[in-house]
Amino acid sequence: MTSDAVLHEKHDGYATVTLNRPHRLNAFNEDQHLRLRAALDDCAADDDCRAVILTGAGRGFSAGQDLSDRDPTLGGPRPDLGLTLETYYNPLIRQMRALGKPIICAVNGVAAGAGANIALAGDIVIAARSASFIQAFSKIGLVPDAGGTWWLTRRLGEARAKALALTAEPLPAETAAEWGLIWKCVDDAELMAQARKFAEKFANGPTAAYALTKHLIQAASTNSLDEQLAMERNFQHKAGQSDEYREGVAAFLQKRPANFRGK
């Protein structure tokens, strides 16, 4: 699937999905939301796709919501932003978290507002050195959304989460990596090469085990220890019954690379 608002390119074992409204710094409108969700649905259903790179075209990842159609000086009823979240942003975040394949977010420039928080929903987040993350909501009288208060508080703690949300100051990619908000900051010229390196690794890895691991770690922040131990037991039972485990052990004992087939 290819469209103007989202580009979906298939490679050997993985896909690259690109937000493609560079003239609006990839700010989201309804069409881009629907196109992105359709692309992710396609990736989920495609057995040949075992990892996803999500990035932005042009000079930035995403500026968040496109406000050009919400100019209050034009009159009309006030928008129901809660409905916007429930219709577009919340389903997207849930879809990204539920996808049974690793998502590598390659942040190639500014990621602001909901754009920052969509980037932070990725499983592996790498950012160009020139990139920054901005919780821009307070500048227009709003609160962080698209999971922003969840990511910031759990990864950075209350003090840093509040400061970033209340001041709307840009957080440079290098600092984001040092603080543990993202996985890695790389030189701009290396960003996509690094993203492809991860995607190729995942494309040749144990896809089912990756999915189980992803869901275990996502559950850990809200589970009790006993709940997490039980979940690990159940998921390890499932993993141990898989062809991936059989192949992985055989390859280890035979001192050869494993040939995982994504099952």
Buried (B, 14 or more C-beta within 10 A) or exposed (E): EEBEBBBBEBBEBBBBBBBBBBEBBBBBBEBBBBBBBBBBEBBBEEEEBBBBBBBBBBEBBBBBBBEEEBEEEEEEEEEEBEEBBEEBBBEBBEBBBEBBBBBBBBBBBBBBBBBBBBBBBBBBBBBBBBBBBBBBBBEEEEEBBBBBBBBBBEBBEEEBBBBBBEEBEBBBBBBBBEBEBBBBBBEBEEBBEBBBEBBBBBBBBBBBBBBBBBBBEEBEEEBEEEEBEEBBEEBBEEBEEBEBBEBBEEBEEEEEEBEBBBE
